[in-house]
Amino acid sequence: MTKEQIKDTILEIIAQIIPDEDLSNLKGDIPLREQVELDSMDFLDIIMELRKRYGIEVPEDDYVQLATLDSSVAYLEPRMRDL
């Protein structure tokens, strides 16, 4: 997957989890939790959806790397490159 496809996938997953949020103005370098109503259970739902869809395991120690949209794409790109 390309970086743009990964970003679109992340946004799609977030939209499923918090469908009432407007994601059109998300900034890539600001933590997601500061931009939308995303609690810890919602965040875990994102992690679980990545595992379910793509078989990607995200260790708990790496959760901090998924704080922003840009850092999420950077973290997931090598793991999703061949998908």
C-alpha contacts under 8 A as a table, 3 or more apart, distances in Angstrom:
res1	aa1	res2	aa2	distance
1	M	5	Q	5.85
1	M	6	I	6.36
1	M	77	E	7.40
1	M	80	M	5.82
1	M	81	R	4.90
1	M	82	D	6.39
1	M	83	L	5.65
2	T	5	Q	5.12
2	T	6	I	6.23
2	T	77	E	7.39
2	T	81	R	6.87
3	K	6	I	5.07
3	K	7	K	6.16
3	K	73	V	6.27
3	K	74	A	7.85
3	K	77	E	6.38
4	E	7	K	5.04
4	E	8	D	6.15
5	Q	8	D	5.02
5	Q	9	T	6.09
6	I	9	T	4.99
6	I	10	I	6.21
6	I	73	V	6.10
6	I	76	L	7.46
6	I	77	E	7.06
6	I	80	M	7.71
7	K	10	I	5.16
7	K	11	L	6.23
7	K	69	L	7.16
7	K	73	V	5.98
8	D	11	L	5.10
8	D	12	E	6.03
9	T	12	E	4.99
9	T	13	I	6.20
10	I	13	I	5.18
10	I	14	I	6.19
10	I	69	L	7.87
11	L	14	I	5.04
11	L	15	A	6.02
11	L	23	L	7.36
12	E	15	A	5.06
12	E	16	Q	6.35
13	I	16	Q	5.18
13	I	17	I	6.38
13	I	46	I	6.42
13	I	49	E	7.21
14	I	17	I	5.09
14	I	18	I	6.00
14	I	19	P	7.64
14	I	46	I	6.78
15	A	18	I	5.28
15	A	19	P	4.78
15	A	20	D	7.79
15	A	21	E	7.22
15	A	23	L	7.43
16	Q	19	P	5.38
17	I	42	D	6.54
17	I	45	D	7.30
17	I	46	I	7.59
18	I	21	E	5.93
18	I	37	E	7.72
18	I	38	L	7.53
18	I	42	D	7.80
21	E	36	V	6.69
21	E	37	E	7.52
22	D	25	N	7.26
23	L	26	L	5.53
23	L	36	V	7.96
26	L	32	L	7.76
26	L	35	Q	6.83
27	K	30	I	5.79
27	K	69	L	7.41
28	G	31	P	7.92
28	G	68	T	6.00
28	G	69	L	4.68
28	G	70	D	4.75
28	G	71	S	7.88
29	D	68	T	5.71
29	D	69	L	6.69
29	D	70	D	5.90
29	D	71	S	7.61
30	I	34	E	7.05
30	I	35	Q	7.39
30	I	68	T	5.66
30	I	69	L	7.71
31	P	34	E	5.44
31	P	35	Q	6.86
31	P	67	A	5.10
31	P	68	T	4.34
31	P	69	L	7.43
32	L	35	Q	5.16
32	L	36	V	6.15
32	L	38	L	7.40
32	L	67	A	6.11
32	L	68	T	5.31
32	L	69	L	6.83
33	R	36	V	5.54
33	R	37	E	6.37
33	R	38	L	5.33
33	R	39	D	7.30
33	R	67	A	7.59
34	E	37	E	7.79
38	L	42	D	5.71
38	L	43	F	6.61
39	D	42	D	5.24
39	D	43	F	6.30
40	S	43	F	4.99
40	S	44	L	6.26
41	M	44	L	5.03
41	M	45	D	6.18
42	D	45	D	4.92
42	D	46	I	6.45
43	F	46	I	5.15
43	F	47	I	6.56
44	L	47	I	4.99
44	L	48	M	6.11
45	D	48	M	4.99
45	D	49	E	6.04
46	I	49	E	5.12
46	I	50	L	6.30
47	I	50	L	5.23
47	I	51	R	6.40
47	I	57	E	8.00
47	I	58	V	6.89
48	M	51	R	5.06
48	M	52	K	6.09
49	E	52	K	4.94
49	E	53	R	5.95
50	L	53	R	5.33
50	L	54	Y	5.64
50	L	55	G	6.76
50	L	56	I	5.87
50	L	57	E	7.85
51	R	54	Y	5.47
51	R	55	G	4.31
51	R	56	I	4.53
51	R	57	E	5.81
51	R	58	V	7.99
52	K	55	G	5.79
52	K	56	I	7.80
54	Y	80	M	7.83
54	Y	83	L	7.85
56	I	79	R	7.13
58	V	62	D	6.34
58	V	63	Y	7.02
59	P	62	D	5.38
59	P	63	Y	6.95
60	E	63	Y	5.37
61	D	64	V	7.14
62	D	65	Q	5.45
62	D	66	L	7.40
63	Y	66	L	5.42
63	Y	67	A	7.20
64	V	67	A	5.44
65	Q	68	T	7.62
65	Q	71	S	5.85
65	Q	72	S	6.29
65	Q	75	Y	6.60
66	L	69	L	7.10
66	L	71	S	5.74
66	L	72	S	4.31
66	L	75	Y	7.19
67	A	71	S	6.71
67	A	72	S	6.81
68	T	71	S	5.22
68	T	72	S	6.01
69	L	72	S	5.08
69	L	73	V	6.29
70	D	73	V	5.22
70	D	74	A	6.25
71	S	74	A	4.97
71	S	75	Y	6.00
72	S	75	Y	5.10
72	S	76	L	6.00
73	V	76	L	5.18
73	V	77	E	5.72
74	A	77	E	5.44
74	A	78	P	7.74
75	Y	78	P	7.00
75	Y	79	R	7.65
76	L	79	R	5.15
76	L	80	M	5.94
77	E	80	M	5.16
77	E	81	R	5.60
78	P	81	R	5.24
79	R	82	D	7.67
80	M	83	L	5.35
